[in-house]
């Protein structure tokens, strides 16, 4: 007798819909992991235990109190992405790749603002007399914080 159509206890959700949800999430995980080289390398380099722990955190609720099936699925998914790495990059280990690639960390708000301030560029289309009166120096192009202070004489 199949339990596929019966609702789960106290939820009213059928087992078939939960199974479909799990399959959809696993497919998306496999697609995302294999197509993002940095993420793929990080997942494989972290190892089976760490992968299983993260997988269990995100997918464990689908398996209720018995997480052994979740662990088995995590191991199966890990073996798949590990094998995909070795097939796609046979001469490169994930750790070697991660050591060679520089993944920039996000900029802080101050660094972002500094980058924006430094990116400004102003081309001054004025005669030398006006330049001398309103700006310091006579540079025709000023960038970033070097826009100069305006003088009002």
C-alpha positions in Angstrom: 0.0 0.0 0.0 1.3 3.4 -1.0 1.3 6.4 1.4 1.9 8.9 -1.4 -1.6 10.3 -1.4 -2.2 10.3 2.4 -1.8 13.6 4.2 1.1 13.9 6.7 0.0 13.9 10.3 -1.2 17.3 11.6 -0.3 19.2 8.5 -2.8 18.3 5.8 0.0 18.2 3.2 0.2 15.1 1.1 3.5 13.1 1.0 3.5 13.4 -2.8 3.6 17.2 -2.7 6.4 17.1 -0.2 8.3 14.6 -2.3 7.8 16.8 -5.4 9.1 19.8 -3.4 12.2 17.9 -2.3 12.9 16.8 -5.9 12.5 20.3 -7.2 14.9 21.7 -4.5 17.5 19.0 -5.2 17.4 19.6 -9.0 17.9 23.3 -8.4 20.7 22.6 -6.0 22.5 20.4 -8.5 22.1 22.9 -11.3 23.3 25.8 -9.2 26.2 23.9 -7.7 27.5 22.6 -11.1 27.2 25.9 -12.9 28.8 28.2 -10.3 32.5 27.3 -10.3 33.3 29.1 -7.1 30.3 27.7 -5.2 31.0 24.2 -6.7 34.6 24.4 -5.5 33.6 25.6 -2.0 31.0 22.8 -1.6 33.5 20.1 -2.6 36.4 21.5 -0.7 34.4 21.8 2.5 34.0 18.0 2.5 31.2 15.5 3.0 30.6 16.2 6.7 30.2 20.0 6.3 28.1 19.5 3.2 25.8 17.1 5.0 25.5 19.5 8.0 24.5 22.5 5.7 22.2 20.2 3.6 20.5 18.9 6.8 20.0 22.4 8.1 18.2 23.5 4.9 16.4 20.2 3.9 16.0 18.4 7.2 12.6 19.7 7.9 11.2 17.7 5.0 12.4 14.5 6.7 10.8 15.0 10.1 12.4 13.4 13.1 14.2 10.7 11.2 17.2 12.5 9.5 18.9 9.3 8.3 17.2 9.6 4.9 18.3 13.3 4.8 21.9 12.2 5.5 21.7 9.6 2.8 20.4 12.1 0.3 23.1 14.6 1.3 25.8 12.0 0.8 24.3 11.1 -2.6 24.2 14.7 -3.7 27.7 15.4 -2.4 29.1 12.3 -4.3 27.4 13.7 -7.5 28.9 17.2 -7.2 32.3 15.8 -6.2 32.3 13.5 -9.3 31.1 16.4 -11.5 34.1 18.5 -10.3 36.6 15.7 -11.1 35.0 15.2 -14.6 35.0 19.0 -15.4 38.4 19.9 -13.9 40.5 16.7 -13.8 43.8 18.5 -13.3 42.6 20.9 -10.6 41.5 20.2 -7.1 38.8 22.5 -5.5 41.3 23.7 -2.9 43.9 24.6 -5.6 41.2 26.5 -7.5 40.0 28.4 -4.4 43.6 29.3 -3.5 44.2 30.7 -7.0 41.0 32.7 -7.3 40.4 35.9 -5.5 36.8 36.3 -4.4 36.4 39.9 -3.3 34.5 40.5 -0.1 31.7 43.0 -0.2 32.7 46.6 0.4 31.7 48.4 3.6 29.4 51.5 3.3 32.4 53.7 3.9 34.4 52.0 1.1 31.4 52.2 -1.2 31.0 55.9 -0.6 34.8 56.5 -1.0 34.7 54.6 -4.3 31.7 56.7 -5.5 33.4 59.9 -4.4 36.6 59.0 -6.2 34.8 58.1 -9.4 33.4 61.6 -10.1 34.9 63.3 -13.1 34.4 66.9 -14.1 35.6 68.5 -17.3 35.7 72.2 -17.0 34.9 74.2 -20.1 35.9 77.6 -19.0 38.5 80.3 -19.8 41.6 80.7 -17.7 40.4 83.9 -16.0 37.2 82.1 -14.7 39.3 79.1 -13.7 41.6 81.3 -11.6 38.7 83.1 -10.0 36.5 80.1 -9.1 38.8 77.1 -8.9 42.2 76.3 -7.5 44.7 75.7 -10.3 43.9 75.4 -14.0 43.4 71.7 -14.6 40.7 71.1 -17.2 39.7 67.7 -15.9 39.3 66.9 -12.2 38.4 63.6 -10.7 37.0 62.4 -7.4 37.7 64.5 -4.3 40.1 66.6 -6.4 37.3 68.7 -7.7 38.7 71.5 -5.7 37.1 74.0 -3.4 35.1 76.8 -5.0 36.1 80.3 -4.0 33.6 83.2 -3.9 35.7 86.4 -4.1 
